[in-house]
Each structure stands twice: as C-alpha cells, then as structure tokens.
Amino acid sequence: MIGFYRANGFGEPSETPDRDLGVELMWLRLDLTTTT
C-alpha cells in the first residue's frame, strides 16, 4: 500500500522521483510508528 503513495497523492508517476521516494519513506516511517 505504501508504494502507491506519490508526491501528488494519487499514485500517478511524478516528475520528481527523488521526492517521491522521500514521501514513501515518510509514509513508511509513519506506518511503522503507528503499528507498533
């Protein structure tokens, strides 16, 4: 599910993949902190 999150929030390819990666890592970090 995390992989579908993008900078634009709709799962569409973004023109800034580096920023997308940062957003995915942020969501992953939030997911880990909320599930533990």
TIVO-2410 file (N, C-alpha, C; in nm, 3 decimals):
# residues 36
REC num residu      c1      c2      c3 atome chaine
REC   1      M   0.083  -0.120   0.000     N      A
REC   1      M   0.000   0.000   0.000    CA      A
REC   1      M   0.087   0.125   0.000     C      A
REC   2      I   0.198   0.120   0.073     N      A
REC   2      I   0.286   0.236   0.081    CA      A
REC   2      I   0.338   0.275  -0.057     C      A
REC   3      G   0.365   0.174  -0.141     N      A
REC   3      G   0.422   0.201  -0.273    CA      A
REC   3      G   0.332   0.283  -0.363     C      A
REC   4      F   0.203   0.291  -0.330     N      A
REC   4      F   0.111   0.365  -0.415    CA      A
REC   4      F   0.111   0.514  -0.384     C      A
REC   5      Y   0.168   0.550  -0.270     N      A
REC   5      Y   0.172   0.691  -0.235    CA      A
REC   5      Y   0.278   0.764  -0.318     C      A
REC   6      R   0.240   0.876  -0.373     N      A
REC   6      R   0.332   0.958  -0.452    CA      A
REC   6      R   0.322   1.102  -0.404     C      A
REC   7      A   0.411   1.184  -0.456     N      A
REC   7      A   0.414   1.324  -0.415    CA      A
REC   7      A   0.280   1.393  -0.442     C      A
REC   8      N   0.212   1.349  -0.550     N      A
REC   8      N   0.085   1.411  -0.583    CA      A
REC   8      N  -0.031   1.347  -0.507     C      A
REC   9      G  -0.004   1.235  -0.438     N      A
REC   9      G  -0.104   1.175  -0.352    CA      A
REC   9      G  -0.202   1.085  -0.425     C      A
REC  10      F  -0.187   1.067  -0.555     N      A
REC  10      F  -0.283   0.987  -0.630    CA      A
REC  10      F  -0.221   0.863  -0.694     C      A
REC  11      G  -0.095   0.835  -0.661     N      A
REC  11      G  -0.031   0.716  -0.714    CA      A
REC  11      G   0.013   0.728  -0.858     C      A
REC  12      E   0.005   0.847  -0.914     N      A
REC  12      E   0.049   0.866  -1.052    CA      A
REC  12      E   0.198   0.897  -1.054     C      A
REC  13      P   0.268   0.860  -1.163     N      A
REC  13      P   0.410   0.890  -1.174    CA      A
REC  13      P   0.436   1.040  -1.159     C      A
REC  14      S   0.535   1.073  -1.083     N      A
REC  14      S   0.568   1.214  -1.061    CA      A
REC  14      S   0.691   1.252  -1.140     C      A
REC  15      E   0.707   1.382  -1.162     N      A
REC  15      E   0.824   1.431  -1.235    CA      A
REC  15      E   0.945   1.440  -1.142     C      A
REC  16      T   0.925   1.414  -1.014     N      A
REC  16      T   1.033   1.421  -0.917    CA      A
REC  16      T   1.040   1.290  -0.838     C      A
REC  17      P   1.097   1.185  -0.898     N      A
REC  17      P   1.103   1.054  -0.832    CA      A
REC  17      P   1.180   1.058  -0.700     C      A
REC  18      D   1.281   1.145  -0.691     N      A
REC  18      D   1.356   1.154  -0.566    CA      A
REC  18      D   1.266   1.201  -0.453     C      A
REC  19      R   1.181   1.298  -0.484     N      A
REC  19      R   1.089   1.347  -0.383    CA      A
REC  19      R   0.986   1.238  -0.350     C      A
REC  20      D   0.944   1.162  -0.451     N      A
REC  20      D   0.850   1.053  -0.428    CA      A
REC  20      D   0.908   0.954  -0.329     C      A
REC  21      L   1.036   0.922  -0.345     N      A
REC  21      L   1.099   0.827  -0.256    CA      A
REC  21      L   1.097   0.880  -0.112     C      A
REC  22      G   1.124   1.009  -0.097     N      A
REC  22      G   1.120   1.069   0.035    CA      A
REC  22      G   0.981   1.061   0.096     C      A
REC  23      V   0.879   1.083   0.014     N      A
REC  23      V   0.741   1.076   0.061    CA      A
REC  23      V   0.707   0.933   0.103     C      A
REC  24      E   0.750   0.835   0.023     N      A
REC  24      E   0.723   0.695   0.056    CA      A
REC  24      E   0.792   0.656   0.186     C      A
REC  25      L   0.917   0.702   0.203     N      A
REC  25      L   0.989   0.672   0.327    CA      A
REC  25      L   0.919   0.735   0.446     C      A
REC  26      M   0.865   0.856   0.427     N      A
REC  26      M   0.793   0.924   0.534    CA      A
REC  26      M   0.668   0.845   0.573     C      A
REC  27      W   0.593   0.800   0.472     N      A
REC  27      W   0.473   0.722   0.498    CA      A
REC  27      W   0.509   0.590   0.565     C      A
REC  28      L   0.617   0.528   0.520     N      A
REC  28      L   0.660   0.402   0.578    CA      A
REC  28      L   0.696   0.423   0.724     C      A
REC  29      R   0.764   0.532   0.753     N      A
REC  29      R   0.804   0.563   0.890    CA      A
REC  29      R   0.680   0.585   0.976     C      A
REC  30      L   0.582   0.656   0.923     N      A
REC  30      L   0.458   0.680   0.997    CA      A
REC  30      L   0.385   0.549   1.020     C      A
REC  31      D   0.384   0.461   0.919     N      A
REC  31      D   0.316   0.333   0.930    CA      A
REC  31      D   0.381   0.247   1.038     C      A
REC  32      L   0.513   0.248   1.042     N      A
REC  32      L   0.584   0.169   1.141    CA      A
REC  32      L   0.558   0.222   1.283     C      A
REC  33      T   0.551   0.352   1.296     N      A
REC  33      T   0.532   0.409   1.430    CA      A
REC  33      T   0.389   0.390   1.479     C      A
REC  34      T   0.294   0.383   1.387     N      A
REC  34      T   0.155   0.370   1.429    CA      A
REC  34      T   0.116   0.225   1.452     C      A
REC  35      T   0.189   0.131   1.392     N      A
REC  35      T   0.152  -0.010   1.406    CA      A
REC  35      T   0.220  -0.074   1.525     C      A
REC  36      T   0.323  -0.011   1.579     N      A
REC  36      T   0.393  -0.072   1.691    CA      A
REC  36      T   0.340  -0.018   1.823     C      A
***
